[in-house]
Amino acid sequence: MQKGAIISAFCELHGTNLESIFGRIKKVGKYL
């Protein structure tokens, strides 16, 4: 549920940079 909230928050702040955001999430996911 936290990931969904974080993703939605990023979408609201950076709706035009979804690709870069998901790329960052994937990188962070490796550490998690």
C-alpha positions in Angstrom: 0.0 0.0 0.0 2.9 2.4 0.7 4.3 1.9 -2.8 0.9 2.8 -4.3 0.7 6.0 -2.2 4.3 6.9 -3.1 3.7 6.3 -6.8 0.4 8.4 -6.7 2.2 11.2 -4.9 5.0 11.2 -7.5 2.4 11.2 -10.3 0.8 14.3 -8.8 4.1 16.1 -8.4 5.7 14.9 -11.7 3.0 13.7 -13.9 5.1 14.3 -17.0 8.1 12.3 -15.9 6.5 9.0 -15.1 9.2 7.0 -16.9 12.1 8.5 -14.9 10.1 8.2 -11.7 9.4 4.5 -12.3 13.1 4.1 -13.1 14.0 5.6 -9.7 11.4 3.4 -8.0 13.0 0.3 -9.6 16.4 1.4 -8.4 15.1 2.0 -4.9 13.3 -1.3 -5.0 16.6 -3.1 -5.4 17.8 -1.7 -2.0 14.5 -2.6 -0.4 
